[in-house]
């Protein structure tokens, strides 16, 4: 199965899936990706048995995925226990990062306030020394 993408923003928003002939699938190397123009993704594409398109205009990603899975007879793969653990760790890391980011922003704001107070104090000392 090969997917063709078009860079034309004014044209129809369609996803075209090229299905290779069943006998050719074992001999097909991984195709190269194409994002320029309306060209097929590989220089020497496999024999095409059929093509099907999905109209993606004004559709959400979930609708597009559902139609893609229906069209290709694909199946959703659930994450393994190890992958679920990795996702949990990443979520925890993201939460800690957000806290660290907020804490660092507070530290930077405090340093800026101290620098402003110090600059104001220097300016007032300079004005009283010249008077």
N, C-alpha and C positions, 0 to 999 in steps of 0.2 A: 504494500500500500504506500503510495506516495501522495503527499499533500502539496498543492501548488498555492502560493500566496501572491497577491498582486499588490504593487505599491501605489496603484491608481486610487487616490482618495475620492475622486469625483464619480467613479463608476460604481457598479453594484457591489455591495459588501457580501461577497460569496466565498465560501470555502469549498474548493473542489478537491475531491478525493479520487485518485486514480488507482483502480484495483488491477493488480497484475494477474495474468493467467495463472491458474492453480499450479500447472506444471512448471512454471518459470520461477515460482517463489523461492525454491531452494537454491537456485543458482544466482539470485539477485544479490549483488553487494549492496551495502547501505548507500542510499542515494545522498548526493550532496544537497544542501539546502539552497533554495533560490528565493531571494526577496526582491529581486529587481525585475520590473516589468511583468509580463504575462507569459513568461517562459516556463517550460517544464523544469523541475528541479535538478535533473541530471543531464549530462551531455549525451549519454547513450541510455535512454530509459528502457526499462523492460517492456515487453509486449503488453499492451493494455487490453484487458478483457472488458472493462467497463469504467465509466466515470460517473460520479454522483456529486451533486452540489448541495450545499446548505446555504440558505439565505440568512445572513447574520445581521442584517440591518435592523436596528432598534430591538435587538434581543440581548438579554443578559447572558453572562458567561455560563450560568447553570442551564439555561435553555439550550444554548449552543452545545454544551457537553452532552446533555440528554439526547439531542438529535444526532450528534456525532456517534454516540454509543449505539443508538438504535440503527443508524445507517450502516455502521461497520460491524454490527453484532459484537461489539466489545463488551467486556465485563469490568466492573469496578473491582479494584484490588484493594482490600483492606490492609492497613499497616500491621506489621508483625508486632509482637510484644517489645522487641528491641527498638523498632522504629517509634512505637508509642512512647517508650522511655526517652528516646532522643528528643521527640517533640516536646515532652514535658520539661526536660532539662532546658531546651531552647526557650520555652515560655518563661521559665523561672529566671533564666539569664536576662531575658528582655525586661522583665519586671525589675530585677536588680539594676540593670542599666538605666532604666527610667529614673529610679531613685537616686542613683549616683549622679545622673545628669542634673537633676533638680538640686541636689546638694552642692554640686560644683557651681551651678549658676548662683546659688546663695553666697558661696565663698567669693566668687568673682565680684558680685554686687557689693559685698562688704568691703573688699579691697578697693573698689572704685570709690565708695563713700569715704573711706579713710584717706585715699589720695586727694579727694576733693577738699576734705577738711584740712589736711596738711597744706595744700596749696593756698587755701583761704587764710590759714594762720600765717603762712610765710608772707603773703601779700599784706596782711594787716601789720605784721612786725616791720615790714619794709616801709610802710606808710608812716608808722609812728617814729621810726628811726630818722626819716628825712624831715619830720616836722619839728 
